[in-house]
């Protein structure tokens, strides 16, 4: 149909804008794409995230938070398949959001969010989230130790 052809052209233009780093134009194109009734955001969420990371980083966090709510976690190990690809789930978006916060140096915000997510299934069984949690805690410990050393306060010494 004509609508499908228009969507294909729009997606091609967005990809071209991303390749040439025309982030504002890519953002306008992506916002148009989101308004098309038959477009499934699950198939192009990564494109929107890439654009937001280069234009409006704060909105990228809001975008990921909305995706977590929009695509709830699957239970009982059920994995939906769509056109041969795994459908994105909340677990994936929580990981991406956590990594994004780490890259921004927002360790306290990341660990606070993980404190809540890791209490409930299926997040509490997600090894990657636990690995991120441990890495963040270690980084926060290192930062606290460096601050203590800089202030001349040594709380304990290893033997």
Secondary structure, 3 states (H helix, E strand, C coil): CHHHHHHHHHHHHHHHHHHCCCHHHHHHHHHHHHHCCCCCHHHCHHHHHHHHHHHCHHHHHHHHHHHHHHCCCCCCCCCCEECCEECCCHHHHHHHHHHHHHHCCCHHHHHHHHHHHCCCCCHHHCHHHHHHHHHHHHHHHHHHHHHHHHCCCCCCCCC
